[in-house]
Amino acid sequence: MAGLEPRAPQGSGGERHRSERIGWLRAAVLGANDGIVSTASLVLGVAAAGADHRTVLLTSVSGLIAGAMSMAAGEFVSVHSQKDTETADLARERAELKSDPHGEQRELAGIYMRRGLDHHLADQVARQLMAHDALGAHARDELGFSPTTAARPTQAALASAASFSVGAALPIGVVLVAAPAQLLLWVTIAALAFLAGLGATSALIGGAGQWRGAWRVTFWGAIAMAVTAGAGALFGAVA
């Protein structure tokens, strides 16, 4: 994004913040969580309906492939829509800077005054920042854009597809090694353990509380699997 290129920290003491991980972390956690929950739920639902082991395995592998492609496509389209909006806003801002640079400088100074600078200092800061990078200054301080939150459709799509595949492969691995008679039990236990680990790891990376992250992800995953298993058992009994 023009005017918002990430800059490397200057010198050896440059700080790195956890918010720099927001883009890929969100997509990766969402993909892995969906992979575990949807695939484990699919396994439980099909197994509870009385399907044989081979059918459960084929269904779960098909779910992995379909889910990964769906996650990639969905993330690419949604994040690209965000990027299109950002691009349109920047184009409008670029045109306003060209047609009324003094008005844009006053607008920027007004933003800094609302943040606590006096009129003289706000005007001086606005003038110097616009001389250095007018579009970048307005993108950051007027539109709220930043390199950390900039839309990256391809990165989001690849991260979601890869993490979904990894997450989905975990319950499929359990299906491969578990005895058919104990499939429901072991897939449930393993999926909850995987979800707890995912929640704790993502919380650790993001700087949040690990226990809360683990509990939140595990709780909602357990509800999803319970509902799906119940539906599978119901329809299996009716069929």
Secondary structure, 3 states (H helix, E strand, C coil): CCCCCCCCCCCCCCCCCHHHHHHHHHHHHHHHHHHHHHHHHHHHHHHHCCCCHHHHHHHHHHHHHHHHHHHHHHHHHHHHHHHHHHHHHHHHHHHHHHHCHHHHHHHHHHHHHHCCCCHHHHHHHHHHHHHHHHHHHHHHHCCCCCCCCCCCHHHHHHHHHHHHHHHHHHHHHHHHHCCHHHHHHHHHHHHHHHHHHHHHHHHHHHCCCHHHHHHHHHHHHHHHHHHHHHHHHHHHHHC
